[in-house]
Amino acid sequence: MSGSSSIHVPVMLREVVETLQIRSGGVWVDLGCGPGGYTAELLRRCAPDGRVIALDVDEDALALARRNLASFPPERISLVRANFTELASVLSEAGVTTVNGCVLDAGFSRDQVLGDQSRGLSFLKDEPLDMRLDRTLKTTAADLVNTLEQRELAALFRDFGQERQAGRIAAAIVRRRRQRPIRTTLELAELITATVSPRPRGNRVRHAATKAFMALRTAVNDELSALRAGIEQAVLALQPGSGRMVVVSYDSNEDGLTKRTFRDLERGCRCPASLPTCVCGRRPEVRVLTKKPVRPSREEIAANPSARSARLRAVERLPEVKTDADGAASL
Ligand SMILES: C[S@@+](CC[C@H](N)C(=O)[O-])C[C@H]1O[C@@H](n2cnc3c(N)ncnc32)[C@H](O)[C@@H]1O
């Protein structure tokens, strides 16, 4: 989680800026711009004539970004309400064929949890159990909790939350909803707290509902498919030989998927190992710049404890490979 209702210092800003090697001119992309922290820094560093295309699914986040970025020349910013999955069409509509760098900040912002327009993402605040970042989506967390079969709920908590007590939580939900539907965040959080015990995490105790809430948020927003699609589309748009992409994520689902997607793009060929030669013809697209995820500094975590779960991974697009008439490849 990152962000605040005024322009703020976004999580791992120094690391994002250094890795992207942001310079004057060009086109830069901010995926999941939220209140616009990275967008503002991209605009400053690609001045005087560089452009930033910033996307978010949340209309309220974009309204905040618009206010926060009002001092920048409007012709240098495009703020677009779109999902990561729509990046390729957003770029094509903007007439952009290559971009110099892209940052994708997954997850949700402080405003989406604590602001006036909060979404039922927190178990610490009593709200309708909604969790949609994109208000045009049809299915809320309450819909999932009140309609999925017990085994589907258990799979959701296990697969998206790595919740060890997924079965017990699913059974408790199904028992409770036979009496009445579960409508609010606190109803669900209290039910989970009464069902499972909180687990210690280092020297802190994690709230018993943490993983179940993360799993529901991931499912409602189809976050993992969107993340993979966003990475793949951004990488294809990067300037060959120099364009870089940075992903900042906040939980193990997102970080694991980022790592696997980058590795697949680095390897290229996806043929089974049993085949003697490649038949898929995919070539490596990127070089991974971060063998291990980069974590926030101790100073940053001390100043902003909510940054502690952030992980940064990055890739650079490889130079284009030209093939001659015989199909031989050269750089
Ligand atoms: C952590 S916040 C971004 C904060 C921002 N980087 C900053 O520091 O100002 C993540 C943002 O990503 C948006 N988001 C999450 N999933 C998205 C998706 N699939 N497509 C577009 N935006 C998404 C959320 O609405 C949220 O505003």
The ligand as an SDF file (V2000), in Angstrom:
LIG
                    3D

 27 29  0  0  0  0  0  0  0  0999 V2000
   -0.2330    1.5230   -4.8020 C   0  0  0  0  0  0  0  0  0  0  0  0
   -1.3670    2.4540   -5.7350 S   0  0  0  0  0  0  0  0  0  0  0  0
   -0.3600    3.4870   -6.7170 C   0  0  0  0  0  0  0  0  0  0  0  0
    0.2720    4.6010   -5.9910 C   0  0  0  0  0  0  0  0  0  0  0  0
    1.0950    5.4890   -6.9200 C   0  0  0  0  0  0  0  0  0  0  0  0
    2.1470    4.7510   -7.5910 N   0  0  0  0  0  0  0  0  0  0  0  0
    1.7140    6.6280   -6.1610 C   0  0  0  0  0  0  0  0  0  0  0  0
    2.6640    6.3780   -5.4620 O   0  0  0  0  0  0  0  0  0  0  0  0
    1.1810    7.7050   -6.2000 O   0  0  0  0  0  0  0  0  0  0  0  0
   -1.8690    1.2730   -6.9360 C   0  0  0  0  0  0  0  0  0  0  0  0
   -2.9020    1.8030   -7.9130 C   0  0  0  0  0  0  0  0  0  0  0  0
   -3.0490    0.8030   -8.9170 O   0  0  0  0  0  0  0  0  0  0  0  0
   -4.4090    0.8000   -9.3390 C   0  0  0  0  0  0  0  0  0  0  0  0
   -4.6550   -0.5080   -9.9430 N   0  0  0  0  0  0  0  0  0  0  0  0
   -4.6740   -1.7140   -9.3210 C   0  0  0  0  0  0  0  0  0  0  0  0
   -4.9240   -2.6790  -10.2160 N   0  0  0  0  0  0  0  0  0  0  0  0
   -5.0590   -2.0700  -11.4310 C   0  0  0  0  0  0  0  0  0  0  0  0
   -5.3070   -2.5570  -12.7530 C   0  0  0  0  0  0  0  0  0  0  0  0
   -5.4750   -3.8550  -12.9980 N   0  0  0  0  0  0  0  0  0  0  0  0
   -5.3630   -1.6660  -13.7580 N   0  0  0  0  0  0  0  0  0  0  0  0
   -5.1900   -0.3170  -13.5220 C   0  0  0  0  0  0  0  0  0  0  0  0
   -4.9630    0.1870  -12.2790 N   0  0  0  0  0  0  0  0  0  0  0  0
   -4.8830   -0.6810  -11.2540 C   0  0  0  0  0  0  0  0  0  0  0  0
   -5.1830    1.0510   -8.0720 C   0  0  0  0  0  0  0  0  0  0  0  0
   -6.4780    1.5760   -8.3760 O   0  0  0  0  0  0  0  0  0  0  0  0
   -4.2850    2.0450   -7.3190 C   0  0  0  0  0  0  0  0  0  0  0  0
   -4.6850    3.3690   -7.5520 O   0  0  0  0  0  0  0  0  0  0  0  0
  1  2  1  0
  2  3  1  0
  2 10  1  0
  3  4  1  0
  4  5  1  0
  5  6  1  0
  5  7  1  0
  7  8  2  0
  7  9  1  0
 10 11  1  0
 11 12  1  0
 11 26  1  0
 12 13  1  0
 13 14  1  0
 13 24  1  0
 14 15  1  0
 14 23  1  0
 15 16  2  0
 16 17  1  0
 17 18  1  0
 17 23  2  0
 18 19  1  0
 18 20  2  0
 20 21  1  0
 21 22  2  0
 22 23  1  0
 24 25  1  0
 24 26  1  0
 26 27  1  0
M  CHG  2   2   1   9  -1
M  END
$$$$
